[in-house]
Amino acid sequence: MIATNYGNEICYGTILSDKGSKDEREEFINKTKDIIHFCLNGNSFSEDKNITILKDFVKMDKFQSIQKHLDEGGTIEEFVKDIFCCYH
């Protein structure tokens, strides 16, 4: 929910090697989007938002996700500084 304060696109960060948890499943991602829409839209205190959950990383391994960052002009230093990871 906090991510919606910064824009209408949320990057879902699970990667291909994440196994064994329900949160990497397509069904979980779709239900998460539904909950976000339910909470944000139709309230008197907020304007309706169309939130998109980007799932690019679900089909990438860790190397491919780093390569994507570099291909888009990022640096290794930025990647290390800005990444959120359960093991970080």
N, C-alpha and C positions, 0 to 999 in steps of 0.2 A: 504494500500500500504506500509506503514512503516513496518508492520510486515514482509514483504517479505525480508527486509534487514537482518533479524535474522534467516531465515531458509525457508524451502519449505513447512512447515506445519503451518497453521493458525488455532488456536482454536477459533471457533465461540461460543461466550459466552452466548447466550440467553438460558433461562431455561424454563421448562415446564409451570411455572406459569406466564410467560410473555404472555399476551394476548392483542389482539386488535391492534397490529401493524403489518405492512406488513413485517418488517424485521425479523420476526421469521418464515416466510413461506419458504418452500423448494425452491419455485420458486425464491425468493429473494436471497437465498444463492447461487443457481446455477448461477444466473445472475451476482452476485458479483464475483464469480470465473471466469466467462467469461470475465468480464471487466478487472480483474487483468491479465489474460492471454493475452488479447489484448494489454494492456499497456506495459507488460514486454517483450513479445516475438516478435522477428522479428526486433528489434532495433539494430542499429549499435553500440550503447553504452552499451549494456548488453547482456549477454549470455542467451539463452532461458532457462526458468525455468518451471518445472512442479509443480504447486502449488496445495496442497491438503487442503481443508477446513474440519477440524474435527468438527463434529456436535454431539459429544457425549452428550453434556449438554442439547440439545434440548428436549430430552426425560426424563430428570431428574428434580426433584424438588430441591429446595435449600438444603434440608437436604441430599439428595442423592449425590449432587455435593460435599458437604463438606466431606461426608463419603468416596467418591472416592479419594479425596485428602489425607485423613488420611490413607486409605488402601494402597496408593502408597508411604507411608513413610513420608508424609508431617506432619507438626504440625499446631495446631490452630494458633499459633503466626505467622507462615509464611503465612497462609491463610489470616489472617486479614491484615497483612502488604502488601501482594502482590496482593490482589484482586482489580479489577477495577469494580466498580458498580455505577450505576446512583445515588444511594442513599448514597454512601459512603462519 
